[in-house]
Amino acid sequence: MNLGESIWDKLTRLVLALVVVAALLGIVLWYRPVLQENQRMREEKLELETKIAQETEISKKLEASLRALQDPKTVERLARERLSYAKPGEDVVHFDPPTGTNISTNGPGKP
């Protein structure tokens, strides 16, 4: 048996190594819920930023519509289109949308 290296020295080093491994494992397990919460919050933040971008786009469109409706010519055009309004003496012509049964599939000039 080697005098400088007894069984107790080997066991002491092994126990210290196991204590260090256990401490590292304990730290990992201790912070795991924190890391999972951080990941969940990052995903939620990304979703919220996407929603903010969509709502900003909608807001820009609504602002443009509001500015357009401040013009009397635009209001008149919309009233004519949507409500079928006409000035006195004007005729309003409505076109029905095409139906699928009246469309010829043979092409022009073919029976």
C-alpha positions as CSV (number, residue, x, y, z in Angstrom):
1,M,0.0,0.0,0.0
2,N,1.2,3.5,-0.9
3,L,1.8,5.6,2.2
4,G,1.0,9.0,0.5
5,E,-2.3,7.7,-0.9
6,S,-4.5,6.0,1.6
7,I,-8.0,4.8,1.1
8,W,-9.3,7.7,3.2
9,D,-7.7,10.3,0.9
10,K,-9.4,8.6,-2.1
11,L,-12.7,8.5,-0.3
12,T,-12.4,12.2,0.8
13,R,-11.7,13.3,-2.8
14,L,-14.6,11.2,-4.0
15,V,-17.0,12.6,-1.4
16,L,-15.9,16.2,-2.3
17,A,-16.5,15.5,-6.0
18,L,-19.9,14.1,-5.2
19,V,-20.7,17.1,-3.0
20,V,-19.7,19.5,-5.8
21,V,-21.8,17.5,-8.3
22,A,-24.8,17.5,-5.9
23,A,-24.4,21.3,-5.4
24,L,-24.4,21.9,-9.1
25,L,-27.4,19.7,-9.6
26,G,-29.2,21.5,-6.8
27,I,-28.5,24.9,-8.4
28,V,-29.8,23.7,-11.8
29,L,-32.9,22.3,-10.2
30,W,-33.4,25.4,-8.1
31,Y,-33.3,27.8,-11.1
32,R,-35.1,25.5,-13.6
33,P,-38.6,27.0,-12.8
34,V,-37.1,30.5,-13.2
35,L,-35.7,29.6,-16.6
36,Q,-39.0,28.1,-17.7
37,E,-40.9,31.2,-16.6
38,N,-38.4,33.4,-18.4
39,Q,-38.9,31.4,-21.6
40,R,-42.7,31.5,-21.2
41,M,-42.5,35.3,-20.7
42,R,-40.4,35.8,-23.8
43,E,-42.9,33.8,-25.9
44,E,-45.8,35.9,-24.5
45,K,-43.8,39.1,-25.2
46,L,-43.3,38.0,-28.8
47,E,-47.1,37.3,-29.1
48,L,-48.0,40.7,-27.6
49,E,-45.5,42.5,-29.9
50,T,-47.1,40.8,-32.9
51,K,-50.6,41.9,-31.7
52,I,-49.3,45.4,-31.2
53,A,-48.0,45.5,-34.7
54,Q,-51.4,44.2,-36.1
55,E,-53.3,46.7,-34.1
56,T,-51.0,49.6,-35.1
57,E,-51.7,48.7,-38.8
58,I,-55.4,48.7,-38.2
59,S,-55.1,52.0,-36.4
60,K,-53.3,53.5,-39.4
61,K,-56.0,52.3,-41.8
62,L,-58.7,53.7,-39.6
63,E,-56.9,57.0,-39.3
64,A,-56.6,57.2,-43.1
65,S,-60.3,56.4,-43.4
66,L,-61.2,59.1,-40.9
67,R,-59.1,61.7,-42.8
68,A,-60.7,60.7,-46.0
69,L,-64.2,61.1,-44.5
70,Q,-63.4,64.7,-43.6
71,D,-63.4,65.5,-47.4
72,P,-67.0,66.3,-48.6
73,K,-66.3,64.7,-52.0
74,T,-65.4,61.4,-50.4
75,V,-68.5,61.4,-48.3
76,E,-70.6,62.2,-51.4
77,R,-68.9,59.4,-53.4
78,L,-69.5,56.9,-50.6
79,A,-73.1,57.9,-50.3
80,R,-73.6,57.4,-54.0
81,E,-71.9,54.0,-54.0
82,R,-73.2,52.4,-50.8
83,L,-76.6,54.1,-50.4
84,S,-77.5,54.5,-54.1
85,Y,-78.0,58.3,-53.6
86,A,-78.3,60.5,-56.6
87,K,-78.7,64.1,-57.3
88,P,-82.0,65.3,-58.7
89,G,-82.2,64.5,-62.4
90,E,-79.5,61.7,-62.3
91,D,-80.2,58.1,-63.2
92,V,-78.7,55.4,-61.1
93,V,-77.7,52.2,-62.9
94,H,-77.1,49.0,-60.9
95,F,-75.2,46.0,-62.4
96,D,-75.9,42.6,-61.1
97,P,-72.8,40.4,-60.4
98,P,-72.3,37.7,-63.0
99,T,-73.6,34.3,-62.2
100,G,-71.6,31.1,-63.0
101,T,-74.4,29.6,-65.2
102,N,-74.3,32.3,-67.9
103,I,-70.6,32.1,-68.6
104,S,-69.5,30.3,-71.8
105,T,-66.5,28.0,-71.4
106,N,-66.0,27.3,-75.2
107,G,-64.5,30.7,-75.9
108,P,-65.5,33.4,-78.5
109,G,-67.0,32.2,-81.7
110,K,-67.3,28.5,-80.7
111,P,-70.7,26.8,-80.2
